[in-house]
Amino acid sequence: MSSLTQEQLHIYPEVRVIFSKLVVQFERPPCESLLVMSTWLWLENVGCENIFPTISNLPDDLLVTFANEAVTCFQCLESPEPPNGSINKIPLTSSSINISLPDIYQNRCEAIAGIKTILTTICSRIFTDILTQVVPYTPPPYNVPGLQHPLMIPGFPHPTFGNINVMPDAPNNTALILPTDPWDWNDHCMESENHRTLFLTFSRGFPVSKAEVKEFFTSTFGEKCVEGVYMRGNNQSLCAKLVLDSVVTKDRVLQGRQKEKFTINNNRVTKTIWASKYEEKKSGRRT
């Protein structure tokens, strides 16, 4: 962490004005508005340039429409089914930054990870004073000197994008302790190992070894794409956990689907691998 350059700080006043309009002037829910801003910041980060100059110049009625379409964008990521590509549900966004819902869903894992990271590392810090205007601060029943308590924002923890920690007593210059370059994250820093992990299943009677799994995925998706293969039963298991190098690779494997089928041929035997999103319950066991 270190001070941001003037160029990096330039975007934040523009972003703060838009967020203030959403929650103060339009009285939109803070949780939804935080996710709207995180979605726009993520899109800006992945190459959809000039989002905020475009939004800043919109009249209020079109700003509301643009925000509604951002809600459609992040809500589509929560769905297990990809959006219908024949229906354009975000026409204003598509015409402004040339992106569609299928484009966003195609990179679903990367999008969720990126929005979560921006939500917790940027939005939780640059909107603090605005949030305290619309979210009442309820102190705990006991007070420990020197211990801060976060704002309780309705809607968080969010089932897809997790929690946000907004400290009401944070200093006004919190932007100065943001990551040095918020637009230069790599995929490893965007989320935890679980977000880069796939759950693999194999056909009964045709177990696949760790070596076969690694060889297949590295030959298909890149030499360094596999960080680890974990299975029970020492190569006789019917399932495995595959840890990849990034959420981008995970999206390449799943291609926007919930489950993807692969076949490998070894010694004239055809074996099937089913890859799906890895999810873990709080107990530590996969769902």
N, C-alpha and C positions, 0 to 999 in steps of 0.2 A: 504494500500500500504506500502511495506517496501522492503529492499534490498533482492535480490534473493540469494540463496545459490550458491556455486560454482558448485554443481551438476546441479542445475536448469539452470545456465548460460551456461553450457557446450554445450548445443545443438545449441545455437544461432550463434556462428561463422560458424558452418557447414551449417546452414540454410542460412546465409548471402552470403556465397560463391556460393551456388546454385542459389539464387535469382539474384545475380550479373551476373552469366553466362546467365541466361534467358534474362534479359533486356539489358545488355551491350554487351556481346559476341554474343548472338544469335539474338539480337534486336527484341525480342518479345514484344508485347504491354504491357505496365506496368499494366493496369487494369487486363488483362488476367493473367499475371504472379502473381499478388497479390492474385488472386483467386486460382491459382494453388497451391501456397504456403499455403494458408489458408486451402485448401482441404487436403493437405498432413498433415498439423499440426493437423487438426481435426481427420483424420484417426489414427494418432499416439495417439491422446488423447483417442480415444474410444477402443484402444486395438490392433491396427495393429502395432506391435512393429518393431523397426529397419528399419523404412522407410528411414530415412536420411543416416544412414551408408550404406544402400543398394544403394541409389541414388548417393551418393558421389563416390562410386567405379565404377560407370558406365562410359563407354566411351561416348563421346559427342553425337554420333548418337543415342545411346540408351537413354541418358538423354532426348533428344528431344522427342523420342517416349513416354517415361514415362510422360513427361509434356503434350503431346497431349492426352494421356489417362486420365490425371487428368482433362483436359478441358472437355472430354466426361463425366467424373463423375459429375462435377458440372452442366454441361448443362442438364444432364438427370433429375436433381432435378427441373429444370425450366419447364419441360414438364408435362402437365396434364395427360399423359398416361404413365404407367409403361413400362420399357424397355422389349424387347423380350428376355426372359430367354434362348432361344435356340441358340442365337448368342452371342458369347463372343467378345465384342467390346474393352475389355481392357485386352488382353492376357498377356502382360508383367506384369501389375499390379497384375492380378489374380495369376500368378505363383510366384510372389515375396512376396505378403502379404496375399494371400488366401482370396480374397474378390471379389465379382461380382457386376455388376450394380444392379441386383434385390435386393441384400443385402443392398446396399446403399439406393435404392429407398424405400425399406420396412421401413426404418427409416427416411423418407423424412423430416418430420417436425423437428426432432432432428438435422439432418444434416444441414439444412438451418440455423437454429438458432445457431448451433455450429460454422459453417463457418463464419457467420456474426460477432459473438463475437470475434473470433480469428482475423478476418480482422481488426476490430476496436480497439481491446485492445492490440494486439501484433504486427501484420504486419504494422500497422500505425506508430509504434515507432521504430522498429528495422531496417527498410529499408530506413529511411529518407535520409541519405547521399547518398545512391545508387540511389534513385529516383531523387534527384536533379541533377544527372549526365545526366538523360535521359528525364526529364520533365522540360521544360523551365519555370522559375518563372516569371510570369507577375504581376508586382505590380499593385495595384488598381490606378485609376486616382487621388486619393487623399491619402495622407499619414498622419496617426495619430500617433504621437510618442508613442512608447510602445505597439502599437497594432499589433499583428502578423496576417498574412494572409496565409491560407493554400495553398498548391500546387493544381492547377487545373489539375486533372488527367483524361484524356479522357476516357469515359466509365462509370464514376461515376457521379451521383447516378446510381447504377445498379438496374434494375427492380426487381430483386429477392433478391439481397444481400445488397441493400441500399447504403449508402454513406461512405466515408472514409475521415478522417480529418488528413492530413499530414502537420505538421508545419515545414517549411524549416529551421527555425532558432532554432529548438530544439537542446539541447546539445547532444554530441556524446554518453553520458552514459545513454540514455533514457531507456535502458533495466533495469536499476536499479529501475525504478518506475513502473515496471509491477506488476500485482498481485503477491502476495507472492508465490502462487503455481498455475501457469497457467494450470496445468494438473489436478487440483482438483476442477473444477467448478461443482456446482450442477445444476440441470435443471432450478431452479428458477432464478439463476443469468445469465443464458445464453440469455434469451430474455424477452420481455415484456409480459404482460398478454394476449395481442391479439394472441401471438404465442402459447399460451396454451389453446386457446378457440375454441370451436366448435359451429357451427350454427345448430340448431335442427329445423326440421319441422315435423308437425303432420298431420294426415289425417283429412279432413273437417268432422265435425260431431263426431269426436272422440278425443277431446282435452285431453291433458295429463297435470296433475298438476305438480307443482314444486316438491312436495313430491314424486310423482311417478318417475319423472326423476332422482332425487337424489338416491332414493332407488334402481332403476334399475342399474345405473352406479356404485354405490358403491358395490352392491352385485356381479356385473360382473367383475369389474376391481380393486376393492380394497376399503377398508373401508374409507381411507383418500384421495381418488383420486379426489373428487369433492370439489372445493373451493367455488363455487357459481352457482346458477341457476337464470337467469334473464329473465323475460317475461312481456309483456304488457297484460293488460286485466285481471289481477288477476286470473290466472289459466284457462282462457278461450281462450287464444291466440293459434294461429296455428303455432307459432314459439317461439323459446327461444334461449338464449345464455348460453352455458355451459362452465364455466371456470374450467379447470382441474389443477391438482397439478404440471404437468410437460409436456414438449413436448414429453417425452418418453411415457407417458400415452396416449397422443393424437395419436401417431403412433400406439399404441396397439389397439386403437379404430378403426382407419381408415384402418389399415392393408395394407397400401400402395395404397389405392384406394381414388378417389376423393369424393366418397359418400358411406356410409355404412348404411344398413337397419337393424333395430332391431325391435322385436315385444315383447310386454309385455302383460300379461294376468292379468286382474284385475276384480274381480266379474264376471267371465265368459265372459268378453268383451275383445277381442283382439285389441290392439292398436299398431299402427306403428310409429316408430321414425326413421326419416332419419337424419343422422349426416354428416356434410360436413365441410370443412375448413372454418373458419371465416375470412373474409376479411373486411377491413374498409377503406372507401374513406377518403381523406383528410378533407372532409366536416364533417366527423364524422358519416356518414350513411354507412351502410353495402352495399357492391356491390352485 
